[in-house]
Amino acid sequence: MDMEASPCVGEADSKDQLRFITCGSVDDGKSTLIGRLLHDSKMIYEDQLHALARDSAKHGTTGGDIDFALLVDGLEAERQQGITIDVAHRFFTTSHRSFVVADTPGHEQYTRNMATGASNAQLAIILIDARKGVLAQTKRHSFICSLLGIRHVVLAVNKIDLVDYRKDIFDGIVNDYVAFASELGFTSITPLPISARYGDNITKRSRNTDWYQGQSLLDHLETIDIESETTDLPFRFPVQWVNRPNLDFRGYAGTIASGSISVGDEIIVAVSGLSSRVKRIVTYDGDLAVAGAGEAVTITLEDEIDVSRGDVLATPTHRPEIAHQFAAHLIWMDQEPMVPGRSYAFRIGTQSITSGSISCIKYKVDVNTRKQVAATTLGLNEIGFCNLATVLPATFDPYRINRRTGSLIIIDVSTNRTVGAGMIEFSRRRTTNIVQQPLSIGKQERSALMHQKPCVIWFTGLSGSGKSTIANIVDQKLFAMSHHSMLLDDDNLRQGLNRDLEFTEEDRFENIRRAGEAARLMLEAGLIVICSFISPYKADRNMVRNLVGNREFVEVFVDTPIEECIRRDPKGLYSKAKSGQIKNFTGIDAPYEAPSTPELHLKASGERPEHLADKVLNCLAARGFITLR
């Protein structure tokens, strides 16, 4: 149970609130610190103390003493391992202020959880084990806190009791940390010598550190001046839901991200520029005349204008950025590395942008030295500065100005897994100088001249599956039927257009991207485009599908067991791959992600290629692209 049961909780709504996190390297005592803070602030009930004593006997790591970390480490796996895995939030209040604290994990593999906890925090308590000093994870967490806009840091040098409360050790650690953090942009760094286990300098000054003249941790948390992050910013209202219970009411529900709004104020829909005035501000407890940051409201307008989920309402005089391309710092959070150019989905507030890409990595950051390092990809927990491009325009503010509207998450379109988080820096407006040149003759006119409907037939399958053979027969049959077609084969393109590409994951993607762009141009020319590519990754094939359009894309999966492909081995590639002469070969030491719902699934074992080609033609006829004669 969280600390809603505190005797002062009824007053919490009227108090100033501080959101802070604890972070640092593993075993630095983050959970113990929060548990001790709650205990010494008298925020724990008797039944909780009894349960804590029982759990300490079973899972504790402090001998016969109470293990305060168990107040926060709620997962059984955490208790057994003595580490924090998830982000644990606790609410408590004192007579001066209310608090929301996030205990974030220290292990490197859980950096994504730490970043999640830091995203809403105003202050960070960065713990350092007095015996170990500043570690790599200390620097990583500090850098992430800086990127995420946290401006106040408490440098808690913990386990000071284990170094005999020595001032020289404390001073050395503080000097090391300040030298590292001097360029991270923190407004304040407050050093504190503490013992979370024994309570030194947690809620009151300790006699064991008579050389320390500063405040206790709780005194500092209660009195630090945290400037408002949202109330003084321009009005931003991401629409979460269009509320239409009946024909007489249409409202736009959401939480005000920043600024304030009053009845009668003029607003615009950021992406379209349509404007109106606020008619009502509706809440569960009744209408308001004025609403501000953090309030969940439903806004109704005087005019019927087009507003949808994901739109951002703003004031005409302070508009957010609207751009298809922008730059951002990214924290990569997935085991699979980021591939520039690959199709990803993005979420900015309530905006869902289903197709976009990370167009390039300008550099990645060495968190130990803060140096910018050249990179072609980002791995798990790495941080980079990247250019992003989206198919639909994104609405945002730079993160340094507005954390609520300047943050984004990146989603793998195949698995729907969150793979990264970002902080938008600026829009790349110079790309607006490039405009689409209108053409007098388009796809419809060209295809009508050829008496056909254009499409892209995308053959995918393992090397040796027979896809190129089938594709070639399809091309011959279409030619015999007087259709205008073009065959793009992987091997042929690698001898010309893609001759500069290798077989790394990045180059494999670029190979498919270029092929997709070539297919799209041929589609615009009215042709039936036949493409034969291994294209092992679902995301890459979906990228081409999105590029040419779902209605004109026909995915054909040539499904041949790998044992049969190895037996055939028409080019001798499998034998070379198995002997180590070829690296990253699909099916041997690189994966193949089979299509889950292709337009046509050809089980090729034992079937004649001519018969399989006829199945492709029948599929095209059924979809209205050709007429069989």
Helices and strands as residue ranges (DSSP letters): G 3-5, G 9-14, E 17-24, H 30-40, H 46-59, G 68-71, H 76-81, E 88-93, E 98-103, G 108-110, H 111-118, E 123-129, H 136-147, E 152-158, G 160-163, H 167-181, E 188-193, G 207-209, H 217-223, E 236-238, E 241-246, E 249-255, E 260-262, E 266-269, E 275-282, E 290-292, E 296-301, E 312-314, E 321-332, E 343-348, E 351-365, E 372-373, E 383-396, E 407-412, E 418-427, G 429-433, H 443-450, E 455-460, H 467-480, E 485-489, H 490-493, H 505-524, E 528-532, H 538-548, G 550-552, E 553-559, H 562-568, H 573-578, E 600-603, H 609-622
